Structure formats: C-alpha cells, structure tokens
Amino acid sequence: MSGVWRIPAALAVLSVIGLAAAILGDGLWDWLCWATLSVPLAACAVKLWRQWPGRPAA
C-alpha cells in the first residue's frame, strides 16, 4: 500500500471498529465507540483548522 493511502485507510478502520462497537453493546463498548469515532473527527477538524482562510501562516 502506498504512503498516500495509509492515513485514510487507518481512519476507515477506526470508523468501522467504532461503528461495530456501537452496535455490539454497552459499557466498555460505548467507550471504545467514542474513542475510535473521535479520532477521524479530530483529524478532520485539524485539517480544516490548518486550511481555514484568513488564518496566518505558521
């Protein structure tokens, strides 16, 4: 697998694990769901923050 697809593939795997955990049960499964589904969300938020127009370049 090329380097370009590693991060999107990892985010896809985390999403599938999180969605499966949401279906499987309560308690620990809920924590696993929240943890795995928050990683892709955080990655998107960081990417949007870095590309936001009008933000000074670092």
PAZAPA-4460 file (N, C-alpha, C; in steps of 0.05 Angstrom, whole numbers, plus 32768, in hexadecimal, padded with zeros to 4 digits):
% residues 58
    n_x    n_y    n_z   ca_x   ca_y   ca_z    c_x    c_y    c_z   seq   type   mol
   8011   7FE8   8000   8000   8000   8000   8012   8019   8000     1      M     A
   800C   802C   7FEF   801C   8044   7FEE   8018   8055   8006     2      S     A
   802A   8068   800B   8028   8079   8022   8011   808C   8021     3      G     A
   8006   8091   8009   7FEF   80A4   8007   7FD6   8098   8014     4      V     A
   7FD3   807E   8013   7FBB   8071   801D   7FBC   8067   8039     5      W     A
   7FD3   806A   8047   7FD5   805F   8062   7FC3   806D   8076     6      R     A
   7FC3   8088   8076   7FB3   8097   8089   7F95   8093   8084     7      I     A
   7F8B   8097   806B   7F6F   8092   8066   7F66   8075   806C     8      P     A
   7F78   8062   8067   7F71   8046   806D   7F6F   8042   808B     9      A     A
   7F81   804E   809A   7F80   804C   80B8   7F67   805A   80C3    10      A     A
   7F60   8071   80B8   7F47   807E   80C1   7F2F   806D   80BA    11      L     A
   7F2F   8060   80A3   7F18   804F   809C   7F16   8037   80AF    12      A     A
   7F2D   802B   80B6   7F2C   8014   80C8   7F22   801D   80E3    13      V     A
   7F2C   8034   80ED   7F22   803E   8107   7F04   8044   8106    14      L     A
   7EFA   804E   80F0   7EDD   8053   80ED   7ECD   8039   80EE    15      S     A
   7ED7   8025   80E0   7EC9   800B   80E0   7EC9   7FFF   80FC    16      V     A
   7EDF   8000   8109   7EE1   7FF5   8125   7ECE   8005   8137    17      I     A
   7ECD   801F   8134   7EBC   802F   8145   7E9E   8029   8140    18      G     A
   7E97   8027   8127   7E7B   8021   8121   7E73   8005   812A    19      L     A
   7E85   7FF2   8127   7E80   7FD7   8131   7E7D   7FD6   814F    20      A     A
   7E8E   7FE6   815D   7E8C   7FE7   817A   7E72   7FF4   8183    21      A     A
   7E68   8007   8174   7E4E   8013   817A   7E37   8000   8178    22      A     A
   7E39   7FED   8166   7E24   7FD9   8162   7E26   7FC3   8177    23      I     A
   7E3E   7FBC   817F   7E42   7FA4   818F   7E38   7FA5   81AC    24      L     A
   7E3A   7FBC   81B9   7E31   7FBC   81D4   7E35   7FD6   81E3    25      G     A
   7E34   7FD4   81FD   7E36   7FEC   820E   7E4E   7FEA   8220    26      D     A
   7E52   7FFE   8230   7E69   7FFF   8243   7E83   8004   8235    27      G     A
   7E95   7FF0   8235   7EAF   7FF2   8229   7EAC   7FF7   820A    28      L     A
   7E98   7FEB   81FE   7E94   7FEE   81E2   7E8E   800C   81DB    29      W     A
   7E7F   8019   81EC   7E79   8036   81E8   7E93   8046   81E8    30      D     A
   7EA5   8040   81FB   7EBE   804F   81FD   7ECF   8049   81E4    31      W     A
   7ED0   8030   81DB   7EDF   802A   81C3   7ED3   8038   81AB    32      L     A
   7EB9   8039   81A9   7EAB   8048   8193   7EB3   8065   8193    33      C     A
   7EB1   8072   81AA   7EB7   808F   81AC   7ED4   8094   81A5    34      W     A
   7EE6   8083   81AF   7F03   8087   81AA   7F0A   8084   818D    35      A     A
   7F00   806E   8180   7F07   8069   8165   7EFA   807D   8151    36      T     A
   7EE1   8085   8157   7ED4   8098   8145   7EDD   80B5   8149    37      L     A
   7EEA   80BB   815F   7EF3   80D6   8163   7F0E   80DB   8154    38      S     A
   7F1D   80C7   814E   7F37   80CB   8141   7F33   80D5   8124    39      V     A
   7F21   80C9   8113   7F1D   80D5   80F9   7F11   80F1   80FA    40      P     A
   7EFF   80F6   810D   7EF4   8110   8111   7F09   8125   8118    41      L     A
   7F1B   811E   812A   7F31   812F   8132   7F44   8134   811A    42      A     A
   7F49   8120   810A   7F5B   8123   80F3   7F4E   8136   80DF    43      A     A
   7F34   8134   80DA   7F27   8147   80C8   7F27   8163   80D3    44      C     A
   7F23   8166   80EE   7F23   8181   80FA   7F3F   818E   80F8    45      A     A
   7F54   817F   80FC   7F6F   8189   80F9   7F75   8191   80DD    46      V     A
   7F6D   8181   80CA   7F71   8187   80AD   7F62   81A1   80A5    47      K     A
   7F49   81A3   80AE   7F3A   81BB   80A8   7F46   81D4   80B5    48      L     A
   7F4F   81D1   80CE   7F5B   81E8   80DC   7F74   81F1   80CE    49      W     A
   7F84   81DF   80C3   7F9D   81E7   80B5   7F97   81F4   809A    50      R     A
   7F81   81ED   808E   7F7B   81F8   8074   7F68   8210   8075    51      Q     A
   7F5F   8218   808C   7F4B   822D   808F   7F55   8247   8082    52      W     A
   7F45   8254   8071   7F4E   826D   8064   7F51   8284   8078    53      P     A
   7F64   8294   8074   7F68   82AB   8086   7F79   82A5   809E    54      G     A
   7F80   828C   80A2   7F91   8284   80B8   7FAE   828A   80B1    55      R     A
   7FBD   8297   80C3   7FD9   829D   80BC   7FE9   8283   80B9    56      P     A
   7FFC   8283   80A6   800D   826C   80A2   8020   8269   80B9    57      A     A
   8025   8250   80C0   8037   824A   80D7   8053   8249   80CD    58      A     A
***
